Amino acid sequence: MPTALFTWRRTPPPFLIGGAEVTQQLLAEELAAAGWHVTYLGSHEAPWDRATQLPDMRAHLDKHRVPYDEEEGALRYRWSGVECVALTQDNVEHALDGLLRDRHPDIVFTSQEGSAQLAAQARPIALVAGLLHSVSATGLGVLAGRPHYGLAVSDFVRARALHTPGTRLAVMHPPFALPGKSSGEARTASVLMINPIPAKGSGLLHQIVRLMPEQHFTLVEGWWDASANFASYPNVTYVPRVYDMEPLYRGHRLLLVPSTVEDAFPRVIVEAALHGVPTIGTDKGGIPEAIGGAGIVLPATAGPEAWVRAIRDTDHESLGEQARTGAVRFTRLCLPELRELGI
């Protein structure tokens, strides 16, 4: 049986806070469904502040009736056919060393914080693929560990990745799952935005909300709780972080992505499109690549008036169907692409 190992310093599935987590979970589950033995090694402490997430993880597993073992700071469980292990930050490298010796994995996937060290540690023993989720130092940092492959999530990221001796760079767009069967949510006239923080364009959003008192906006918590910043607006509903976004996508007519940073390939754009929701986004980074030809791309310098016009004038029904058609191609299996790359 072929063996794959995912290792990084964030939480294992299904504890998601961003696109990198979702992308890697879907890839791990695809490998498991294809008959691979898949182990996912991560940490229950956030790599940026080492805050423990064990209480939330236990509660989520209990809610879904997933059995788990906890011993000496390690949380172990299975999720969708994937063996998951969450350790303290200090024990990740030691645990990786043991798994490399005991499992002899055919391939190791790693990314994000501290992944250069993990890639370098695994390289002498297994084929290593570094997943390039962004153009930040964190996203591209894995290349310093000289993985055999650097898999960029978009053409934009591939173009920004520096050549690394011994590393083959390629593009593998993130995997996406087809939406489940609708439970009857009615699409409203409300406009959706996810992760309303400054880097994602919350400053511009404040201006748009004030210029459109007749328009309702739904904002969904992303990296942190920003609800207090929007509490004074009667036309805004703030939704705490959720794992299942499908009901929200089905219930809205437009998605706003006014990012001020160079997003790599925002998953939310394709996820929304699969539910017939088109996006209005900036021309930063990989946003136009994710929108394709079925959405509206505005210059990053466009003011709130241009956004208001776009929101009011967009034929969301016809554009939504075009977006859905264009997004379906991203629901493909990734294993054939990996084989073509020689993995």
PyMOL commands that set and color helices and strands:
alter all, ss='L'
color gray80, all
select helices_A, chain A and resi 19-33+54-63+89-103+115-122+137-145+155-160+198-200+202-211+227-230+246-250+267-274+287-291+304-313+316-331+335-340
alter helices_A, ss='H'
color red, helices_A
select strands_A, chain A and resi 3-7+37-43+68-71+74-79+82-87+107-110+127-132+149-152+168-171+191-194+217-220+236-239+254-257+279-282+296-298
alter strands_A, ss='S'
color yellow, strands_A
deselect
rebuild
show_as cartoon
